[in-house]
């Protein structure tokens, strides 16, 4: 069982002067769900090498057992420092793809032609794709085999407008994940703010927020089993 994790390479939070990137829990929780299940995990990003970590995701309030485990794991840290360039990745080499969130993907992966093609080829090959929190935003320009938006008519979730408002970034992000999913015909649902909520529709698996990371990963493992 081989799983590809795709991370952002974008580190600027709009014009705020603050840093962003991927959210640590959204990498660590799936990473260990997969590794502990015996999967071979490969990390990739648009630029390759070390992806930017959203510094807020490593503040004490947001640390978890899995984030601490990740940071103490030399193998995991080395894998993160040497992510493969997304353009060098072949869909045929993997059984599934997982996208951790953080705000970074809204700026780069949502527009990245390589990422778009990767998701389209993965689904067309009958393989599942899972995305959590802001990562469902990378589906913005992804089409299904019918030429319509991939999310059209599908049950989906992602970081809610209420949650974006709560973190004060509604006016900063290039688009709102919830609004985009609905505009593309997705059947959007959400749970309570910050509580785990996952939507599964065929090969498409989406999680609402950081707290949904492990459940989203486990839904992907269930598909693969």
MARMI-344726 format. One record per residue (C-alpha): residue in three letters; residue number from 1; z, y, x. Coordinates in steps of 0.5 Angstrom, whole numbers, always signed. Example, Ala and Ser with C-alpha at 12.3 -4.5 7.8 and 13.67 -1.06 7.14 Angstrom:
<nodes>
> rest; nr; c3; c2; c1
> ALA; 1; +16; -9; +25
> SER; 2; +14; -2; +27
</nodes>
This chain:
<nodes>
> rest; nr; c3; c2; c1
> UNK; 1; +0; +0; +0
> UNK; 2; -2; +6; +3
> UNK; 3; -1; +13; +0
> UNK; 4; -3; +20; +3
> UNK; 5; +1; +26; +2
> UNK; 6; -2; +33; +2
> UNK; 7; +1; +39; +4
> UNK; 8; +0; +46; +4
> UNK; 9; -2; +50; +10
> UNK; 10; -1; +57; +7
> UNK; 11; +6; +61; +9
> UNK; 12; +5; +68; +6
> UNK; 13; +8; +70; -1
> UNK; 14; +3; +74; -3
> UNK; 15; +4; +81; +0
> UNK; 16; +12; +81; +0
> UNK; 17; +12; +80; +7
> UNK; 18; +16; +74; +6
> UNK; 19; +15; +67; +8
> UNK; 20; +13; +61; +3
> UNK; 21; +10; +54; +4
> UNK; 22; +12; +47; +2
> UNK; 23; +18; +45; -2
> UNK; 24; +23; +41; +3
> UNK; 25; +26; +36; -3
> UNK; 26; +19; +35; -6
> UNK; 27; +16; +32; +1
> UNK; 28; +23; +28; +3
> UNK; 29; +24; +25; -4
> UNK; 30; +17; +22; -5
> UNK; 31; +17; +20; +2
> UNK; 32; +23; +16; +2
> UNK; 33; +21; +13; -5
> UNK; 34; +15; +11; -2
> UNK; 35; +17; +9; +5
> UNK; 36; +23; +5; +2
> UNK; 37; +18; +1; -2
> UNK; 38; +14; -1; +4
> UNK; 39; +9; +4; +3
> UNK; 40; +5; +6; +9
> UNK; 41; +5; +14; +9
> UNK; 42; +0; +19; +12
> UNK; 43; +1; +26; +12
> UNK; 44; -5; +31; +12
> UNK; 45; -6; +39; +11
> UNK; 46; -12; +44; +11
> UNK; 47; -11; +46; +18
> UNK; 48; -7; +40; +21
> UNK; 49; -1; +40; +25
> UNK; 50; +6; +43; +23
> UNK; 51; +5; +45; +15
> UNK; 52; +10; +51; +14
> UNK; 53; +16; +50; +10
> UNK; 54; +19; +55; +5
> UNK; 55; +25; +57; +9
> UNK; 56; +29; +58; +2
> UNK; 57; +28; +50; +1
> UNK; 58; +32; +49; +7
> UNK; 59; +38; +53; +5
> UNK; 60; +45; +50; +3
> UNK; 61; +44; +50; -4
> UNK; 62; +37; +46; -4
> UNK; 63; +39; +41; +1
> UNK; 64; +40; +34; -2
> UNK; 65; +41; +27; +1
> UNK; 66; +34; +26; +2
> UNK; 67; +32; +33; +5
> UNK; 68; +38; +31; +10
> UNK; 69; +36; +24; +11
> UNK; 70; +29; +27; +13
> UNK; 71; +31; +32; +18
> UNK; 72; +35; +27; +22
> UNK; 73; +29; +22; +22
> UNK; 74; +25; +23; +28
> UNK; 75; +20; +19; +26
> UNK; 76; +19; +23; +19
> UNK; 77; +20; +30; +23
> UNK; 78; +14; +27; +28
> UNK; 79; +10; +26; +22
> UNK; 80; +11; +32; +19
> UNK; 81; +9; +36; +26
> UNK; 82; +2; +32; +27
> UNK; 83; -1; +32; +20
> UNK; 84; -8; +30; +20
> UNK; 85; -13; +35; +18
> UNK; 86; -15; +34; +11
> UNK; 87; -23; +34; +12
> UNK; 88; -22; +28; +17
> UNK; 89; -19; +24; +11
> UNK; 90; -23; +19; +7
> UNK; 91; -21; +17; +0
> UNK; 92; -23; +10; +2
> UNK; 93; -17; +9; +7
> UNK; 94; -11; +10; +1
> UNK; 95; -9; +7; -5
> UNK; 96; -6; +14; -8
> UNK; 97; -5; +21; -7
> UNK; 98; +1; +25; -8
> UNK; 99; +2; +33; -7
> UNK; 100; +8; +36; -6
> UNK; 101; +9; +43; -9
> UNK; 102; +12; +50; -6
> UNK; 103; +9; +56; -8
> UNK; 104; +4; +55; -2
> UNK; 105; -1; +51; -5
> UNK; 106; -3; +56; -10
> UNK; 107; -6; +60; -5
> UNK; 108; -10; +55; -1
> UNK; 109; -10; +48; -4
> UNK; 110; -12; +51; -11
> UNK; 111; -18; +54; -8
> UNK; 112; -20; +48; -2
> UNK; 113; -26; +45; -3
> UNK; 114; -24; +39; +1
> UNK; 115; -18; +38; -3
> UNK; 116; -22; +39; -10
> UNK; 117; -27; +34; -7
> UNK; 118; -21; +29; -5
> UNK; 119; -18; +29; -12
> UNK; 120; -24; +28; -15
> UNK; 121; -26; +22; -11
> UNK; 122; -20; +19; -12
> UNK; 123; -20; +19; -19
> UNK; 124; -27; +17; -19
> UNK; 125; -25; +11; -15
> UNK; 126; -20; +9; -20
> UNK; 127; -14; +11; -16
> UNK; 128; -8; +15; -18
> UNK; 129; -6; +22; -16
> UNK; 130; +1; +25; -17
> UNK; 131; +3; +32; -16
> UNK; 132; +10; +36; -17
> UNK; 133; +12; +43; -19
> UNK; 134; +7; +48; -16
> UNK; 135; +2; +43; -14
> UNK; 136; -1; +41; -21
> UNK; 137; -4; +48; -19
> UNK; 138; -9; +45; -14
> UNK; 139; -12; +42; -20
> UNK; 140; -15; +49; -22
> UNK; 141; -22; +47; -20
> UNK; 142; -22; +40; -20
> UNK; 143; -27; +36; -25
> UNK; 144; -27; +30; -28
> UNK; 145; -33; +25; -28
> UNK; 146; -35; +28; -35
> UNK; 147; -36; +35; -31
> UNK; 148; -30; +38; -35
> UNK; 149; -23; +40; -32
> UNK; 150; -20; +34; -30
> UNK; 151; -13; +36; -34
> UNK; 152; -17; +37; -40
> UNK; 153; -14; +33; -46
> UNK; 154; -9; +30; -41
> UNK; 155; -2; +30; -42
> UNK; 156; +1; +35; -36
> UNK; 157; +7; +38; -34
> UNK; 158; +8; +43; -28
> UNK; 159; +13; +49; -26
> UNK; 160; +14; +53; -32
> UNK; 161; +13; +60; -34
> UNK; 162; +20; +60; -35
> UNK; 163; +22; +57; -29
> UNK; 164; +17; +62; -25
> UNK; 165; +21; +68; -29
> UNK; 166; +27; +65; -27
> UNK; 167; +26; +66; -19
> UNK; 168; +23; +73; -20
> UNK; 169; +15; +71; -18
> UNK; 170; +11; +71; -24
> UNK; 171; +8; +78; -22
> UNK; 172; +7; +75; -14
> UNK; 173; +4; +68; -15
> UNK; 174; -4; +68; -16
> UNK; 175; -3; +65; -23
> UNK; 176; +2; +61; -27
> UNK; 177; +1; +54; -27
> UNK; 178; +3; +53; -34
> UNK; 179; -2; +58; -36
> UNK; 180; -7; +55; -32
> UNK; 181; -6; +48; -34
> UNK; 182; -7; +50; -42
> UNK; 183; -13; +54; -40
> UNK; 184; -16; +48; -37
> UNK; 185; -15; +44; -44
> UNK; 186; -9; +41; -41
> UNK; 187; -3; +38; -46
> UNK; 188; +2; +42; -43
> UNK; 189; +10; +40; -44
> UNK; 190; +16; +41; -40
> UNK; 191; +23; +39; -40
> UNK; 192; +29; +44; -39
> UNK; 193; +29; +49; -33
> UNK; 194; +30; +45; -27
> UNK; 195; +31; +38; -30
> UNK; 196; +27; +32; -29
> UNK; 197; +21; +32; -33
> UNK; 198; +14; +27; -31
> UNK; 199; +8; +27; -35
> UNK; 200; +3; +21; -34
> UNK; 201; -4; +20; -37
> UNK; 202; -8; +15; -34
> UNK; 203; -9; +16; -27
> UNK; 204; -6; +23; -27
> UNK; 205; +2; +24; -26
> UNK; 206; +5; +31; -26
> UNK; 207; +12; +33; -25
> UNK; 208; +15; +39; -27
> UNK; 209; +20; +42; -22
> UNK; 210; +23; +40; -15
> UNK; 211; +28; +36; -19
> UNK; 212; +22; +32; -22
> UNK; 213; +20; +30; -15
> UNK; 214; +23; +23; -14
> UNK; 215; +21; +21; -21
> UNK; 216; +14; +23; -20
> UNK; 217; +14; +19; -14
> UNK; 218; +17; +13; -18
> UNK; 219; +12; +14; -23
> UNK; 220; +6; +13; -18
> UNK; 221; +9; +7; -15
> UNK; 222; +9; +4; -22
> UNK; 223; +2; +5; -23
> UNK; 224; +1; +2; -16
> UNK; 225; +5; -4; -18
</nodes>
